[in-house]
Amino acid sequence: MDDTPQVGIVGAGGIAPPHIEGWLALGAEVAILRRTGADALGERYGIRIVDTLDELIAGSGIVDIVSPTSSHLDIALAAFAQRRHVVCEKPLAVTAVDAQAMADAAATAGVRLFPAHVVRYFAGYQQVHEEIGGVGTLLELTFRRTVAAPASAWFFSPDAGGGIIRDLMIHDLDQALWLAGPVAEVSATQDPPTADEPPVSAHVTLTHTGGAISHVRADWAEPGAAFHSSASVVGSAGELSVDTDEVGGAAEGSLPPASAADPYREQLADFLHAIRTGREARVTPADGVAAVVLVDAAYASLEAGRPVRL
């Protein structure tokens, strides 16, 4: 590909600025699809605004999807049809079936699909992953994530591609898979069971095939609440932990705390290097699909009121 990446952004919500800033820092030429909020982003960052999706895809080597989850599949398929690489915000799709369809379409087209699970690029979580072999047999993992609840109504509706487990907890479901491996059983609770405003809390217990248990909690708090996330890993020979309150505090709104190495830029740099070299990125299409499989199982557990076997 050309030395100057040509990137087309689809989506103009709260997660768009970190992606735009990351691409610009990497020397990319960035365009954004015209939709609500895009004009302000175009003026803020000096990026080109494109009127149609077809035009955006045609002018891009990489399409970066940061739009609502329910739109991911159709946009990705349109990009793959023009043999464009795709970066897609988590979760890949509303269902694991659709997520797998995205992965399969990318493979068929001979292009790359990169699920944007940015927590894998946070220094503290990376360190836990690198050092986990030193704790012996994994016994128990605990994850906690709290943010101010989103403002858009679709985030609260699982049927519309939202829901706290699908939109927020998926970060830590992916971490549980990254650290402890495949899962055999999923059990989920949520308080309240259905909700269209905060506070909302969900708890998912994962039984890994290797015997470890992961406890994963996510909370959508009242507007203005500070971001916080933490993880701990207990093994037969020791334990590891990471806590964002101990590494720089919380940034404004629901974005993770700032650090010396911006995880969004690190994530996009990894994807770009993977395209240029042909190697795997830190997060693969299979990783993105596996996280959505756990989301599907968690919602099935909520509906059935019992654990779900995978």
Contacts in CASP RR format, 6 or more apart in sequence:
PFRMAT RR
TARGET T0000
AUTHOR 0000-0000-0000
METHOD contacts of the structure
MODEL  1
MDDTPQVGIVGAGGIAPPHIEGWLALGAEVAILRRTGADALGERYGIRIV
DTLDELIAGSGIVDIVSPTSSHLDIALAAFAQRRHVVCEKPLAVTAVDAQ
AMADAAATAGVRLFPAHVVRYFAGYQQVHEEIGGVGTLLELTFRRTVAAP
ASAWFFSPDAGGGIIRDLMIHDLDQALWLAGPVAEVSATQDPPTADEPPV
SAHVTLTHTGGAISHVRADWAEPGAAFHSSASVVGSAGELSVDTDEVGGA
AEGSLPPASAADPYREQLADFLHAIRTGREARVTPADGVAAVVLVDAAYA
SLEAGRPVRL
1 61 0 8 1.000
1 275 0 8 1.000
1 276 0 8 1.000
4 27 0 8 1.000
4 28 0 8 1.000
4 29 0 8 1.000
5 23 0 8 1.000
5 26 0 8 1.000
5 27 0 8 1.000
5 28 0 8 1.000
5 29 0 8 1.000
5 61 0 8 1.000
5 62 0 8 1.000
5 272 0 8 1.000
6 28 0 8 1.000
6 29 0 8 1.000
6 31 0 8 1.000
6 59 0 8 1.000
6 60 0 8 1.000
6 61 0 8 1.000
6 62 0 8 1.000
7 23 0 8 1.000
7 28 0 8 1.000
7 29 0 8 1.000
7 30 0 8 1.000
7 31 0 8 1.000
7 60 0 8 1.000
7 61 0 8 1.000
7 62 0 8 1.000
7 63 0 8 1.000
7 64 0 8 1.000
8 30 0 8 1.000
8 31 0 8 1.000
8 32 0 8 1.000
8 33 0 8 1.000
8 50 0 8 1.000
8 56 0 8 1.000
8 57 0 8 1.000
8 59 0 8 1.000
8 60 0 8 1.000
8 61 0 8 1.000
8 62 0 8 1.000
8 63 0 8 1.000
8 64 0 8 1.000
9 16 0 8 1.000
9 19 0 8 1.000
9 20 0 8 1.000
9 23 0 8 1.000
9 30 0 8 1.000
9 31 0 8 1.000
9 32 0 8 1.000
9 33 0 8 1.000
9 47 0 8 1.000
9 64 0 8 1.000
9 66 0 8 1.000
10 32 0 8 1.000
10 33 0 8 1.000
10 53 0 8 1.000
10 56 0 8 1.000
10 63 0 8 1.000
10 64 0 8 1.000
10 65 0 8 1.000
10 66 0 8 1.000
10 67 0 8 1.000
10 71 0 8 1.000
10 75 0 8 1.000
11 32 0 8 1.000
11 33 0 8 1.000
11 35 0 8 1.000
11 38 0 8 1.000
11 65 0 8 1.000
11 66 0 8 1.000
11 67 0 8 1.000
12 32 0 8 1.000
12 33 0 8 1.000
12 35 0 8 1.000
12 36 0 8 1.000
12 37 0 8 1.000
12 38 0 8 1.000
12 40 0 8 1.000
12 41 0 8 1.000
13 37 0 8 1.000
13 66 0 8 1.000
15 66 0 8 1.000
15 89 0 8 1.000
16 32 0 8 1.000
16 41 0 8 1.000
16 66 0 8 1.000
17 41 0 8 1.000
17 44 0 8 1.000
17 45 0 8 1.000
18 255 0 8 1.000
18 262 0 8 1.000
18 264 0 8 1.000
19 64 0 8 1.000
19 66 0 8 1.000
19 87 0 8 1.000
19 89 0 8 1.000
19 116 0 8 1.000
19 264 0 8 1.000
19 268 0 8 1.000
20 30 0 8 1.000
20 32 0 8 1.000
20 41 0 8 1.000
20 45 0 8 1.000
20 47 0 8 1.000
21 45 0 8 1.000
21 262 0 8 1.000
21 264 0 8 1.000
21 265 0 8 1.000
22 262 0 8 1.000
22 264 0 8 1.000
22 265 0 8 1.000
22 268 0 8 1.000
23 30 0 8 1.000
23 64 0 8 1.000
23 268 0 8 1.000
24 30 0 8 1.000
24 45 0 8 1.000
24 47 0 8 1.000
25 262 0 8 1.000
25 265 0 8 1.000
26 265 0 8 1.000
26 268 0 8 1.000
26 269 0 8 1.000
26 272 0 8 1.000
28 62 0 8 1.000
30 45 0 8 1.000
30 47 0 8 1.000
30 48 0 8 1.000
31 47 0 8 1.000
31 48 0 8 1.000
31 49 0 8 1.000
31 50 0 8 1.000
31 56 0 8 1.000
31 59 0 8 1.000
31 60 0 8 1.000
32 38 0 8 1.000
32 41 0 8 1.000
32 42 0 8 1.000
32 47 0 8 1.000
32 48 0 8 1.000
32 49 0 8 1.000
32 50 0 8 1.000
32 56 0 8 1.000
33 49 0 8 1.000
33 50 0 8 1.000
33 52 0 8 1.000
33 53 0 8 1.000
33 56 0 8 1.000
34 49 0 8 1.000
34 50 0 8 1.000
34 51 0 8 1.000
38 49 0 8 1.000
39 49 0 8 1.000
41 47 0 8 1.000
42 48 0 8 1.000
42 49 0 8 1.000
50 56 0 8 1.000
53 75 0 8 1.000
53 78 0 8 1.000
54 78 0 8 1.000
56 63 0 8 1.000
57 63 0 8 1.000
57 78 0 8 1.000
57 79 0 8 1.000
57 82 0 8 1.000
57 84 0 8 1.000
58 82 0 8 1.000
60 79 0 8 1.000
60 84 0 8 1.000
61 84 0 8 1.000
61 85 0 8 1.000
62 84 0 8 1.000
62 85 0 8 1.000
62 86 0 8 1.000
62 87 0 8 1.000
62 271 0 8 1.000
62 272 0 8 1.000
62 275 0 8 1.000
63 75 0 8 1.000
63 76 0 8 1.000
63 79 0 8 1.000
63 84 0 8 1.000
63 85 0 8 1.000
63 86 0 8 1.000
63 87 0 8 1.000
64 86 0 8 1.000
64 87 0 8 1.000
64 88 0 8 1.000
65 71 0 8 1.000
65 72 0 8 1.000
65 75 0 8 1.000
65 76 0 8 1.000
65 86 0 8 1.000
65 87 0 8 1.000
65 88 0 8 1.000
65 89 0 8 1.000
66 89 0 8 1.000
67 75 0 8 1.000
67 89 0 8 1.000
68 152 0 8 1.000
68 154 0 8 1.000
68 160 0 8 1.000
68 161 0 8 1.000
69 91 0 8 1.000
69 93 0 8 1.000
69 94 0 8 1.000
69 161 0 8 1.000
69 162 0 8 1.000
69 166 0 8 1.000
69 167 0 8 1.000
70 94 0 8 1.000
70 154 0 8 1.000
70 160 0 8 1.000
70 161 0 8 1.000
72 88 0 8 1.000
72 89 0 8 1.000
72 91 0 8 1.000
72 92 0 8 1.000
72 93 0 8 1.000
72 94 0 8 1.000
72 98 0 8 1.000
72 102 0 8 1.000
73 93 0 8 1.000
73 94 0 8 1.000
73 98 0 8 1.000
73 101 0 8 1.000
73 102 0 8 1.000
76 86 0 8 1.000
76 88 0 8 1.000
76 102 0 8 1.000
76 105 0 8 1.000
76 106 0 8 1.000
76 113 0 8 1.000
77 101 0 8 1.000
77 102 0 8 1.000
77 105 0 8 1.000
79 85 0 8 1.000
79 86 0 8 1.000
80 86 0 8 1.000
80 105 0 8 1.000
80 106 0 8 1.000
80 108 0 8 1.000
80 109 0 8 1.000
80 111 0 8 1.000
81 109 0 8 1.000
83 109 0 8 1.000
83 110 0 8 1.000
83 111 0 8 1.000
84 111 0 8 1.000
85 111 0 8 1.000
85 112 0 8 1.000
85 113 0 8 1.000
85 114 0 8 1.000
85 275 0 8 1.000
86 102 0 8 1.000
86 106 0 8 1.000
86 111 0 8 1.000
86 112 0 8 1.000
86 113 0 8 1.000
86 114 0 8 1.000
87 114 0 8 1.000
87 116 0 8 1.000
87 268 0 8 1.000
87 271 0 8 1.000
88 102 0 8 1.000
88 113 0 8 1.000
88 114 0 8 1.000
88 115 0 8 1.000
88 116 0 8 1.000
89 116 0 8 1.000
90 115 0 8 1.000
90 116 0 8 1.000
90 117 0 8 1.000
90 118 0 8 1.000
90 170 0 8 1.000
90 171 0 8 1.000
90 174 0 8 1.000
90 288 0 8 1.000
90 291 0 8 1.000
91 99 0 8 1.000
91 115 0 8 1.000
91 166 0 8 1.000
91 167 0 8 1.000
91 170 0 8 1.000
91 288 0 8 1.000
91 291 0 8 1.000
91 292 0 8 1.000
91 295 0 8 1.000
92 98 0 8 1.000
92 99 0 8 1.000
92 102 0 8 1.000
92 103 0 8 1.000
92 113 0 8 1.000
92 115 0 8 1.000
92 285 0 8 1.000
92 288 0 8 1.000
92 289 0 8 1.000
92 291 0 8 1.000
92 292 0 8 1.000
93 99 0 8 1.000
93 101 0 8 1.000
93 102 0 8 1.000
93 292 0 8 1.000
94 161 0 8 1.000
94 162 0 8 1.000
94 166 0 8 1.000
95 292 0 8 1.000
95 296 0 8 1.000
96 289 0 8 1.000
96 292 0 8 1.000
96 293 0 8 1.000
96 295 0 8 1.000
96 296 0 8 1.000
99 288 0 8 1.000
99 289 0 8 1.000
99 292 0 8 1.000
100 289 0 8 1.000
102 113 0 8 1.000
102 285 0 8 1.000
103 113 0 8 1.000
103 285 0 8 1.000
103 286 0 8 1.000
103 288 0 8 1.000
103 289 0 8 1.000
106 112 0 8 1.000
106 113 0 8 1.000
106 285 0 8 1.000
107 285 0 8 1.000
112 271 0 8 1.000
112 274 0 8 1.000
112 275 0 8 1.000
112 281 0 8 1.000
113 285 0 8 1.000
114 271 0 8 1.000
114 274 0 8 1.000
114 281 0 8 1.000
114 283 0 8 1.000
114 285 0 8 1.000
115 283 0 8 1.000
115 284 0 8 1.000
115 285 0 8 1.000
115 287 0 8 1.000
115 288 0 8 1.000
115 291 0 8 1.000
116 267 0 8 1.000
116 283 0 8 1.000
117 170 0 8 1.000
117 171 0 8 1.000
117 174 0 8 1.000
117 283 0 8 1.000
117 287 0 8 1.000
117 288 0 8 1.000
117 291 0 8 1.000
118 171 0 8 1.000
118 256 0 8 1.000
118 263 0 8 1.000
118 264 0 8 1.000
118 267 0 8 1.000
119 125 0 8 1.000
119 171 0 8 1.000
119 172 0 8 1.000
119 174 0 8 1.000
119 175 0 8 1.000
119 229 0 8 1.000
119 256 0 8 1.000
119 263 0 8 1.000
120 126 0 8 1.000
120 129 0 8 1.000
120 174 0 8 1.000
120 175 0 8 1.000
120 178 0 8 1.000
120 267 0 8 1.000
120 282 0 8 1.000
120 283 0 8 1.000
121 263 0 8 1.000
121 264 0 8 1.000
121 266 0 8 1.000
121 267 0 8 1.000
121 270 0 8 1.000
121 282 0 8 1.000
122 242 0 8 1.000
122 256 0 8 1.000
122 259 0 8 1.000
122 263 0 8 1.000
123 247 0 8 1.000
123 259 0 8 1.000
123 260 0 8 1.000
123 261 0 8 1.000
123 263 0 8 1.000
124 242 0 8 1.000
124 247 0 8 1.000
125 175 0 8 1.000
125 231 0 8 1.000
125 242 0 8 1.000
127 240 0 8 1.000
127 242 0 8 1.000
128 179 0 8 1.000
128 231 0 8 1.000
128 233 0 8 1.000
128 240 0 8 1.000
128 241 0 8 1.000
128 242 0 8 1.000
129 178 0 8 1.000
129 179 0 8 1.000
131 240 0 8 1.000
132 138 0 8 1.000
132 179 0 8 1.000
132 233 0 8 1.000
132 240 0 8 1.000
134 237 0 8 1.000
134 238 0 8 1.000
135 233 0 8 1.000
135 234 0 8 1.000
135 235 0 8 1.000
135 236 0 8 1.000
135 237 0 8 1.000
135 238 0 8 1.000
135 239 0 8 1.000
135 240 0 8 1.000
136 235 0 8 1.000
136 236 0 8 1.000
136 237 0 8 1.000
136 238 0 8 1.000
137 235 0 8 1.000
137 236 0 8 1.000
137 237 0 8 1.000
138 179 0 8 1.000
138 180 0 8 1.000
138 208 0 8 1.000
138 210 0 8 1.000
138 211 0 8 1.000
138 212 0 8 1.000
138 233 0 8 1.000
138 234 0 8 1.000
138 235 0 8 1.000
139 212 0 8 1.000
139 213 0 8 1.000
139 234 0 8 1.000
139 235 0 8 1.000
139 236 0 8 1.000
140 212 0 8 1.000
140 213 0 8 1.000
140 214 0 8 1.000
140 215 0 8 1.000
140 233 0 8 1.000
140 234 0 8 1.000
140 235 0 8 1.000
141 176 0 8 1.000
141 179 0 8 1.000
141 180 0 8 1.000
141 212 0 8 1.000
141 213 0 8 1.000
141 214 0 8 1.000
141 215 0 8 1.000
141 231 0 8 1.000
141 232 0 8 1.000
141 233 0 8 1.000
141 234 0 8 1.000
142 214 0 8 1.000
142 215 0 8 1.000
142 216 0 8 1.000
142 230 0 8 1.000
142 231 0 8 1.000
142 232 0 8 1.000
143 172 0 8 1.000
143 175 0 8 1.000
143 176 0 8 1.000
143 214 0 8 1.000
143 215 0 8 1.000
143 216 0 8 1.000
143 217 0 8 1.000
143 229 0 8 1.000
143 230 0 8 1.000
143 231 0 8 1.000
144 172 0 8 1.000
144 217 0 8 1.000
144 218 0 8 1.000
144 228 0 8 1.000
144 229 0 8 1.000
144 230 0 8 1.000
144 231 0 8 1.000
145 168 0 8 1.000
145 169 0 8 1.000
145 171 0 8 1.000
145 172 0 8 1.000
145 217 0 8 1.000
145 218 0 8 1.000
145 219 0 8 1.000
145 228 0 8 1.000
145 229 0 8 1.000
146 218 0 8 1.000
146 219 0 8 1.000
146 221 0 8 1.000
146 225 0 8 1.000
146 226 0 8 1.000
146 227 0 8 1.000
146 228 0 8 1.000
146 229 0 8 1.000
147 168 0 8 1.000
147 219 0 8 1.000
147 220 0 8 1.000
147 221 0 8 1.000
147 225 0 8 1.000
147 227 0 8 1.000
147 228 0 8 1.000
147 253 0 8 1.000
147 254 0 8 1.000
148 198 0 8 1.000
148 220 0 8 1.000
148 221 0 8 1.000
148 222 0 8 1.000
148 223 0 8 1.000
148 224 0 8 1.000
148 225 0 8 1.000
148 226 0 8 1.000
148 227 0 8 1.000
148 253 0 8 1.000
148 254 0 8 1.000
149 155 0 8 1.000
149 197 0 8 1.000
149 198 0 8 1.000
149 199 0 8 1.000
149 200 0 8 1.000
149 220 0 8 1.000
149 221 0 8 1.000
149 222 0 8 1.000
149 223 0 8 1.000
149 225 0 8 1.000
150 156 0 8 1.000
150 167 0 8 1.000
150 220 0 8 1.000
150 254 0 8 1.000
151 223 0 8 1.000
153 196 0 8 1.000
154 160 0 8 1.000
154 161 0 8 1.000
154 162 0 8 1.000
155 162 0 8 1.000
155 163 0 8 1.000
155 167 0 8 1.000
156 162 0 8 1.000
156 163 0 8 1.000
156 195 0 8 1.000
156 196 0 8 1.000
156 197 0 8 1.000
156 200 0 8 1.000
157 163 0 8 1.000
157 196 0 8 1.000
158 165 0 8 1.000
158 166 0 8 1.000
158 299 0 8 1.000
161 167 0 8 1.000
164 190 0 8 1.000
164 200 0 8 1.000
164 201 0 8 1.000
164 202 0 8 1.000
164 218 0 8 1.000
164 219 0 8 1.000
164 220 0 8 1.000
165 173 0 8 1.000
165 188 0 8 1.000
165 190 0 8 1.000
165 202 0 8 1.000
165 204 0 8 1.000
165 218 0 8 1.000
165 295 0 8 1.000
165 298 0 8 1.000
165 299 0 8 1.000
166 295 0 8 1.000
166 299 0 8 1.000
168 218 0 8 1.000
168 220 0 8 1.000
169 202 0 8 1.000
169 204 0 8 1.000
169 216 0 8 1.000
169 217 0 8 1.000
169 218 0 8 1.000
169 295 0 8 1.000
169 298 0 8 1.000
170 291 0 8 1.000
170 292 0 8 1.000
170 294 0 8 1.000
170 295 0 8 1.000
171 229 0 8 1.000
172 216 0 8 1.000
172 218 0 8 1.000
172 229 0 8 1.000
172 231 0 8 1.000
173 204 0 8 1.000
173 206 0 8 1.000
173 216 0 8 1.000
173 291 0 8 1.000
173 294 0 8 1.000
173 295 0 8 1.000
173 298 0 8 1.000
174 283 0 8 1.000
174 287 0 8 1.000
174 288 0 8 1.000
174 290 0 8 1.000
174 291 0 8 1.000
175 231 0 8 1.000
176 183 0 8 1.000
176 206 0 8 1.000
176 208 0 8 1.000
176 214 0 8 1.000
176 216 0 8 1.000
176 294 0 8 1.000
177 183 0 8 1.000
177 287 0 8 1.000
177 290 0 8 1.000
177 291 0 8 1.000
177 294 0 8 1.000
178 287 0 8 1.000
179 233 0 8 1.000
180 206 0 8 1.000
180 208 0 8 1.000
180 210 0 8 1.000
180 212 0 8 1.000
180 214 0 8 1.000
181 208 0 8 1.000
181 209 0 8 1.000
181 210 0 8 1.000
182 208 0 8 1.000
182 209 0 8 1.000
182 210 0 8 1.000
182 290 0 8 1.000
182 310 0 8 1.000
183 206 0 8 1.000
183 207 0 8 1.000
183 208 0 8 1.000
183 209 0 8 1.000
183 214 0 8 1.000
183 294 0 8 1.000
183 297 0 8 1.000
183 310 0 8 1.000
184 207 0 8 1.000
184 208 0 8 1.000
184 209 0 8 1.000
184 309 0 8 1.000
184 310 0 8 1.000
185 206 0 8 1.000
185 207 0 8 1.000
185 307 0 8 1.000
185 308 0 8 1.000
185 309 0 8 1.000
185 310 0 8 1.000
186 204 0 8 1.000
186 205 0 8 1.000
186 206 0 8 1.000
186 207 0 8 1.000
186 294 0 8 1.000
186 297 0 8 1.000
186 298 0 8 1.000
186 300 0 8 1.000
186 301 0 8 1.000
186 307 0 8 1.000
186 308 0 8 1.000
186 310 0 8 1.000
187 204 0 8 1.000
187 205 0 8 1.000
187 301 0 8 1.000
187 306 0 8 1.000
187 307 0 8 1.000
187 308 0 8 1.000
188 202 0 8 1.000
188 203 0 8 1.000
188 204 0 8 1.000
188 205 0 8 1.000
188 297 0 8 1.000
188 298 0 8 1.000
188 299 0 8 1.000
188 301 0 8 1.000
188 302 0 8 1.000
189 202 0 8 1.000
189 203 0 8 1.000
189 204 0 8 1.000
189 302 0 8 1.000
190 200 0 8 1.000
190 201 0 8 1.000
190 202 0 8 1.000
190 203 0 8 1.000
190 302 0 8 1.000
191 200 0 8 1.000
191 201 0 8 1.000
191 202 0 8 1.000
192 200 0 8 1.000
193 302 0 8 1.000
198 220 0 8 1.000
198 221 0 8 1.000
198 222 0 8 1.000
198 223 0 8 1.000
199 219 0 8 1.000
199 220 0 8 1.000
199 221 0 8 1.000
199 222 0 8 1.000
200 219 0 8 1.000
200 220 0 8 1.000
201 217 0 8 1.000
201 218 0 8 1.000
201 219 0 8 1.000
201 220 0 8 1.000
202 217 0 8 1.000
202 218 0 8 1.000
202 219 0 8 1.000
202 298 0 8 1.000
203 215 0 8 1.000
203 216 0 8 1.000
203 217 0 8 1.000
204 215 0 8 1.000
204 216 0 8 1.000
204 217 0 8 1.000
204 294 0 8 1.000
204 298 0 8 1.000
204 301 0 8 1.000
205 213 0 8 1.000
205 214 0 8 1.000
205 215 0 8 1.000
205 216 0 8 1.000
205 307 0 8 1.000
206 213 0 8 1.000
206 214 0 8 1.000
206 216 0 8 1.000
206 294 0 8 1.000
207 213 0 8 1.000
207 307 0 8 1.000
208 214 0 8 1.000
224 253 0 8 1.000
226 249 0 8 1.000
226 250 0 8 1.000
227 244 0 8 1.000
227 250 0 8 1.000
227 251 0 8 1.000
227 253 0 8 1.000
227 254 0 8 1.000
227 255 0 8 1.000
227 256 0 8 1.000
227 257 0 8 1.000
228 243 0 8 1.000
228 244 0 8 1.000
228 245 0 8 1.000
228 250 0 8 1.000
229 243 0 8 1.000
229 244 0 8 1.000
229 256 0 8 1.000
230 241 0 8 1.000
230 242 0 8 1.000
230 243 0 8 1.000
230 244 0 8 1.000
230 245 0 8 1.000
231 241 0 8 1.000
231 242 0 8 1.000
232 239 0 8 1.000
232 240 0 8 1.000
232 241 0 8 1.000
232 242 0 8 1.000
233 239 0 8 1.000
233 240 0 8 1.000
233 241 0 8 1.000
244 250 0 8 1.000
244 256 0 8 1.000
244 257 0 8 1.000
247 257 0 8 1.000
247 259 0 8 1.000
248 257 0 8 1.000
248 258 0 8 1.000
248 259 0 8 1.000
249 257 0 8 1.000
250 256 0 8 1.000
250 257 0 8 1.000
251 257 0 8 1.000
251 258 0 8 1.000
256 263 0 8 1.000
267 282 0 8 1.000
270 281 0 8 1.000
270 282 0 8 1.000
271 281 0 8 1.000
273 279 0 8 1.000
273 281 0 8 1.000
274 280 0 8 1.000
274 281 0 8 1.000
293 310 0 8 1.000
297 308 0 8 1.000
297 310 0 8 1.000
298 308 0 8 1.000
300 308 0 8 1.000
301 307 0 8 1.000
301 308 0 8 1.000
END
